[in-house]
Amino acid sequence: MVDDLLLRAEGLSFRYPSGTLALEELTVDVARGSVGLVGANGAGKTTLLRLALGQLRPTAGRIEVVGRAVADDPIGVRAHLGFMPEHDCLPPDQTAADVVATLGELSGLPPRAARQRASEVLDLVGLDEARFRPIGGFSTGMRQRTKLAQAIVADPQVVLLDEPTAGLDPIGREEMLTLVGRLAGFGISALIATHLLDDVQRVCDHVVMIDGGKLRRASATRALLHRTGAVRVEVHDGAARLADLLRAAEVAVTLVDDATLDVRVDGDDDGRVLDLVRDGADDLGLALQAMTTRRMSLDELFLDELP
Amino acid sequence: MSARSLPGGAVYDRGYRPYEGQRGGRGASRAALVRLSIRRALGLRRSWRQKVLPWSLLGIATIPAVINVGVKYITRNTPAADVDLITFRDYVGVSTTLLLFIAVTAPDMVCPDRRNRVLPLIFSRPLTGNDYVLAKVGALTAILFGFGFFPQVVLFVGQMLVVEEGALDFLAENAEVLWQVPVAVALFSLYWATLALALSATTTRRIVGGVALLATVFVSAAVSSILVFAGGADVENLFENGSLWGLLNVLEIPLRITDLVFLGHVDPTSLVGGAEGAGLGVILVYAAVVAGSLGYLVYRYRRVQ
């Protein structure tokens, strides 16, 4: 069902006027829920968010958000979105209540409702007492929470969060992740662009990995972590010969020492790989001493995905 | 309700309520941007310091009208009763306070949004760059119209009440003013709003935006005057002796547009007085300034930064 998708990209490319190719032929379906958009700095995450908002026009391809083609109706799409930019974007001379209410009005809420909603969402993010203070005196954590409050003030279907924990200390980060993790419970899907894989692993049920503007992987977080990992194989001797044999069968192998190697297992073909290890050891006359499964973290997986 | 103490505050869990009330579309967002821009410019819902400048300037701009009405009242039974210290035509935009107000307000409307990088937040709403430009121009035009029109109302109503011949006779004698003033003030307001916002949009610093406007006004006035007088105009007697070089004066254009609204021709004692095609030239330059300023603003806000 297309309407169940948070975002759909088909052959999506974007080249900046400077010539930089930020996205290249990106095709991906992203389900609703909390989705981590993962990539290194410059991977194209912010560009994808701005394309989703209709602030940039694709060089090629198309993008849909909540079932609507952005190119056909960017204004209509934005009516369903909230956006939290990475950079500082709040006027320091205004109070949090004024800023959030103002942006609520700009989202189409009547003035009275906007003020009421601003009060509610600022309470929600823990700024009830500080909301009448000028933002110029806020800590980084309070500013981030204000940015999140303005993103959800109009009760959007989807929020696009660009590096929501950037610059936060451990406590601030914990608070922000707690808030972001609760959005799904409010009926708000979140697309969270970040390079902090720990954050994604904690709050996202889906992961989209991009690098150099290209899609590397898109999957449910749990499935990705569950299915993907390595098996540490210990043999008495001759690990190098077993590694060569497995490599010949196009299995990714890392030789640890003469008696140990890590064999990459990935998704559906893990049974085949384990059979190859067993049969290969038998063919080479090696005594298999141990096979231990080790799950990868998202960090390892991401680094592993890089070319 | 649960609470969790944290350094610098506490997160109170009051839950989340989806919004199920009325929700406007793009039109509501545009109207909100106009309303919020006007509110900010007038210092409404801001500290008293932000209110001082706009409201005292409005007060100062109204003083000539009050004095004129007072003089009319004092001299109502004397031969001096027919003498006007200031006419409705003169009163459109001659106030230096209005120029100062524009130089302060226009940069305040656009510079902070760019300087504080608020534009990505604004343009994540159902608004485009064109909406932003139209809202800002509309807001400043409306404020300038109010500030230009209110003193005229004081002047008109005040005179109507104090003149010897009576209110109805005054109204009948000055019926044309009832359309001339709003039209002239509206054209004046649109001109300064677009020009001032375009100059302000070139920078992120309010002070630079204000100085840019004042510098444009004074430099253009000086250059234009030098060229006009170098062409043979006599300082003592400009009558029928101006030249089209006067069109270079950005201060002159809206005043001559006002002439066209009130008189049907440009004031012969002005810098362009007596020049061949002065009226058409004024209209063309007016249109070019407004269109050029709007074009620049649309170009400037075509992309979010």
Interface residues (C-beta under 8 A of the other chain):
Chain A: R50 L53 Q55 P74 I75 G76 R78 A79 L81 G82 F83 P85 H87 D88 C89 L90 P91 P92 D93 D98 T102 L103 E105 L106 S107 G108 L109 P110 P111 A113 R117 E120 V121 D123 L124 V125 G126 L127 D128 E129 A130 S139 G141 M142 Q150 A154 D155 L160 I171 E175 T178 R182 G185 F186 G187
Chain B: L6 P7 G8 G9 A10 V11 Y12 D13 R14 G15 Y16 R17 P18 Y19 G21 Q22 R23 G24 G25 R26 A28 S29 A32 L33 R35 L36 R45 P112 N116 R117 V118 P120 L121 I122 F123 S124 R125 P126 L127 T128 R303 V304
